[in-house]
């Protein structure tokens, strides 16, 4: 395969870097370009993958194929040159689909929790010596990367619904963690979003199975609507196929039990107890989905229990990054109101002291569409600092900015502050360093750099 040369445009992206590294492991000659130097490009370069730090038409000569993501603009010089040279142009999702065709694949989708759930499923399969291939949307702490090359016929993939590309992925088991008002800049309406998830289920082969969280009202609608595919619903509800019962929490994790209805999964019925070092109710739901997927693949129950106990989590999912004096600093990817609420609940689970949230809103469109939902959760936070909105390449929207958001929050929550200059962060936060307080940096943009700079 080393004669087949593949160039990745935007290779530093979390999704692109994982597929590029996987194809390198499969024996392809891989190279790529990205204008940003980050941890992903550094890791790939270390492995022997050639990285160009600019997009240039001369980068792609003698290539067999060009892979690009939806983040790449159509006037990119490498895309234009590939058309001139008749080099095949393949989207990230299409390349991932090609890899999945050869495997027994599990695809994990949902508005929140899919990265953690993908990591959980992968970890269980790996610990059970199923030798899976994994492609994830976040860095898996136990591997220090977002992918794993396995030689078995199992492949576990995070399915990205943000641009509809998850409908291209061939698989025989899927998980829907939840469906929330998200990515409406692409779908335009909630109805279109739900229709896409419906199709995600009906795209399964007739022998496939969908694992759906019926605690969530939107995914419950899909579970109730489709009768042409096998589905397993899980929730705290009495009528669930798999019911979550007996949750107890402490400062190091969660204990919970699952009750399986007879006949839902072959050879499994009644109550089973589990322990996870992941915090929060949402991670009990994520763990439940992973348990069901593992049981469908006939992984022994004891292996599953052991895997949950030792799971090391995903980078930027309430990750402890260090201490400043007595205060503990955490870095978290939460950028949607539901995610902020879930992460804030984790903070309350592990701390008796002050909780300080430093939040960087992500995208003008999301801030506008979900403004009421943001206000609902942000007004409940003890001490809140807000940075300017991270645009993620979007054009600004009139009156949608952090200052206006702050004004609305301050009506109900006086302990809310605007950070105009991030360089002042250490000075602004210093009063919280001398006690065992928790400071959580939240957002999907550049805020992770600020958090790590503060600690270092």
N, C-alpha and C positions, 0 to 999 in steps of 0.2 A: 504493500500500500504506500510505501514511501515515495513512489513515483507520482502519486496523486497529491498535488500541492493545493492547500486551502488557505485563503487569506480572510481574516475576520476584520471587518470595518467596525471600530468601536469595541475592540477586544477587551478593554478594561471593565466593561459593564458586568454586573454580577451574573446575569444569565449567559452572556457571551463567553466570559472567561471559563465558566464551567464546561460548556460544550467544547470549546477550543482545547482545554486540557484533556478532556475525555477522548477526543479524536486523536490527539497526540499520543495518548496511551494505547489507542487502537492501532497505531503504526502509520498514521498519515503524517505528511510533512505539513506543519502548521506554522503560520506567521500571522501577524496582525498589526493594526495601527490604532492609536488613540491619542488625542491631544492632551489627555490627563494621565499623569503618572500616579498610580495608586498602588495599594497593597496587592491587588489582583495582577497588575502588569508586572510588578516586581517578582511575584511568585512565579509567573509564567516564564519570565526572562531567566530566572534562576534554574528552571527546568530545561532550558535550552531552546525555548521558543523565541524566534526573532520578533522584536517589538519595534515598530517605527513610531516616533513621537510626533508625527504629523500625518495628515491625510494628503497624499501626493500620488498623482497618476503613475509615477515611475515605480511605486511600491508593488504594483500588482502584475507586472509582466511575467510571463511563463507560469501563471497560476491556472489550476484546473477548475477552480470554482471560487466564488466570492460569497461570503456569508455576511449579512447585515442585520441590524436590529431596527425596530420601528423608530428608535431615537435618531437614526441617521437621516439627514435631509436629502431630498431627491437630487439636489445640485452638487452633492459631494463629488469631488474630482475622481475618486476611485470608482464610484458607481458609474459615472459618465464614461470613464475610460474602459471599464469592463464591457459596457454596451458597444463601444466602438470596436473592441477587440473580439466581440462575440463570446466572452467568457460567461458561463452560466451564473446568474445572480440568484442566490437562495436566501430566503428569510431565516432568521434564527429558529422560528417555530417549525418551519419546513425541514430544516436540518435535524432538529430534535426528533421530529416525527419519523425521519428516515432511520435514525438510530433505534427508535422504539419498535419499529416494524419487525425487527429481528428478535424481539424479547417478549416475555410475559410481563406486561407493564402494569404498574399501579400509578394512577394520576391523581394528584391531590390539589383541589381547587377550593376557593372560598374567599370572602372579603378579608377575613382575618384568620390567623393561625395556621395558614398552609405551610409556611416555612418550618415552623416548629414541628408540625404533624409529619411533614416529609422526613425531617431529621429523625423523629421518633420511630417511624416505620422502618427507615433505613437502618437505624441502630439495632432494632429488634432482629431484623433479618441478618445483619452482620454478626451479631452476638450468637445467633443460632447457627452460624456457619453456612448460611444460604448464599454467601458471596455475591451480594447484589451490586449492580451498577446504580449509582445515585446521582441525580442532577437536581441541585437545590437552589433556591433564591436567596440564600444566606450562608455565611460561613459556619460550618458545623464544627463546634469546638473540639470534638475528639479527633478530627482529621486536620484541623486548621486550614480547611479549604471548603469549597462549596460543591464538591463532587467526589465520587469514588468510582474507580474502575473495578468491576467484578467480572469473573469469568462464567458465572452461572447464567441461566436464561431469565433471571428476575431483574427488572429495572424499575426504580422508584423515582418519580419525577414530580416536581412542583409544576402545576399547570397554571399558567398566567392568564387570567381572564381579562386583564386591563385593556387589551386591544382585540379581544375575540379570538386570539390565536390558539387558545386551549381547545378549540373545536377541531383543530387539525391533528391532534395527538391520538394515535391508535393505542388502545389499552383494554384490559379486561376487568379491572377493578378500579372504581374511582371513589374518592371521598369528597363530600361537600361539607366543609366545616361550618359554614354559615353564609348568608347572603345579606349584604347591607347596602345602603345607598352609597355607592362608590363607583368611580370611573364613569360617571354620567357625562363627562366631557366627551367620551367615546360613544356610549350607548344612547345618549340623549333622553332616555326615559327609563323609569324603573321597570316598566313592562318589557322593554327590549332586553334589559339585563336578565330578568327572570326567564324570558324565552331562550336566551343563550344557555343558561344553566339547564333548562329542560332538554335542550338539544345535546348538551354534554352527557346527560344520562342516557338519552335514546340513541346516542352514537355508540354505546356499548354493544358488543356482539350479543346474540341471544343467550349465550351461556355466561355472560358477565354479571357483575353485581355492583350496585351503587350503595355506598355507606353514607347516610345522610343524618346530620344533626337536626332533629325535629324539635329541639328546644327553641330554635330560631324560627320565627313566624314565616319568613319567606321561603326557607328551605323546606319547612313543613308543608307548604302549599304544593311544592313540587313532588314531595313524597306522596301526598294525597291524590295528586292528579294523574300520575303515570302508573299504568298497570301492565305495560308491555315488557318490563324488565324486572329482574329480581332486585329488591331494595331492602336494606336493613336500616331501620331508624333507631337512633339512640338519643335519650334525654333523661330528665328527672321524672318524667311523667309515668304514671302507673301503666299506661297502655303501650309503652314503648316495647319494641322487639328486644332492645337491650336497655335496661333501666339503671340509672346511676343512683345508688343509695348510700346511706351512712358515710357522709363526708365529715372528716375531722381534720383540722388544720393546726399546724404549729409553725415555729419560726424557721424550720428547716424543710418544710414540704407539706404534702397532703396525703392523707389516707382516704381511700374510698373503696366501695364495693360495687360490683356490677351484678345484676340479676338477668340471666339469659332465659328468654322464653324457650320452651321445648320446641325443637324443630327448626329454629332460626339458623343455627350452625351445627352441623353434624357432630354428634358426640359431646356437645356442650349444653348443659342445662343447669339452672339453679344459680346460687350465689358464689362469687369468687372475690377475694380481697386483694387489693393492690396498694402499693406505696410508691409515690414519686417525689423526687426532690424539687420538682417544679412547683412554683407557687401559683395561687389564683384559681378560681373556678374555671376560667377559660382553658387552663392547661389540664384540668380533669377531663373536659370535653375532648381536647386534642389527644390526650392519652387513650381515651375510650375508642376513638376512631382508629388509632394505631393498633390497639389490641384486637379489634374486630378484623382488620385487614390481615394481621398476623395469623389469627385463627383460621381465616379462609384459606391461607397458604399452608395450613396444617403445622404451624410451629407449635411445639409443646407449651402448655400453659406455664410451666415453671420457668422455661427460658424467657417468656414474655415478662413475667414478674421480676426476674433478675435484671433484665435489660432496663426496665423502668427505674429501678433503684439506682442504677449507675449512670443513667443518661446525663451527659454533661451540658446539654443545652446548645443554643445557637447564639452566635455573636450578635450583640446589639438587641437581644431580647432580655431586658432587665439584667444587663451584664454588670457585675461589680468590676470597676476598673481601678480602684485604689482608695486611699484615705488621705485627707488633708487634716492634720492634727487628729481630732477625734471623729470628724465627720466622714461618713461613707459616701462615695461618689458612684453613681450608676449611669450607664448609657443605654438608652432604649429607643427603638425604632418607631414607637407609637406616634402616629400622625393623623389618625382618624379619631373622632370622639369616642367610639366604642373601645379603641385600643388604649386611649388615654385613661378611660375609666378603669379598664382591666389592670393596667400597670399601676395606677394609683392605689387600687385595692391591694396589690402585692406589697406596695410600700407600707400600707397600714398594717398588713399582716406581720411584717418583720420588724416594725419600729414602734416604740412607745414615745419617741421624741418628735421634734418638728420635722415635717416633710416639706422640702422646698422643690418645686418643679420649675425647671428652666425649659421653656417651650419655644420651638421654632415652627410656626405654621408652614405647611408645604403646599404650594400651588395656590394661585389666586382663585382659580375656578372652584377648588375644593373648599376654600375658606368662604366663598360666596354661597355655594350650594348648601353647605352644611352649617351655616352660621348659627342657626338656632340650636342645633345639636352641640356645637362647640361651646356656646354660652351656658348651656345646661350643665355640662361637666366642669368647665373652667371656673365657674362661679363657686363651686364646692371645694376647690383646692385651698389648703391652708395658706400657703405662701407661694405666689406665682410670679415668675419673671417671663416676659415675652420679648422675643427677638423679632426683627423684621421678617416678613414672609420670604421663604426660599422659593424663587420663581420656577425652578426646574425647567427653564427655557420658555415659560409662558409669558405673554405680554401682560402688563399690569391692567387691572380693571378699576375703573373710576370708583373712588370711595372704599375700595376693598384694601385695607392695610392694617397693620398691627396697632397703630395709634387709635383708629376708630373701634377696633375690636376691644382694645383696652378700656376705652370710655364706657362701653356697654357692660363689660365685666365689673368695672368699678362701682356701678350702681348697687350691686349686691355683694361685692367682695372688695373691701378697701385694701387688702394685702396683695395687690396686684401692681406690678411695676414694669415699665417699658425700658428695654435696654437698647439705646441708640447706638452705642459703640461697644461691641463685644470685648474690646481690649480692657474695659473697666470691670469685667466679670469678677475677677479675683477680689477687687476692692469692694464691690457690691455684696459679695457673698461672705466676706470674711467674718461677719458677726456670727455665722452659723458653724464655723470651723471648730470652735472650742467646746462643743458638746457632741454627744453621740447622735447627731441629726443625720437625716438622709437627704442627699441632693441628687435629684434625677434629671438628667438631660434627655429631653424627648423631641423626636422629629426625624424625618427621613432625608433631610438635606445635609448641610455642612456642619450641623451642630455636633456631630460625633467628633469632629476635629477640635472644636472648642473644649469639649469635655476632656479629651485626652491631653490637650495642651495644658489645661488647668491642673490636672493631676501630675503631669511630668514637670 
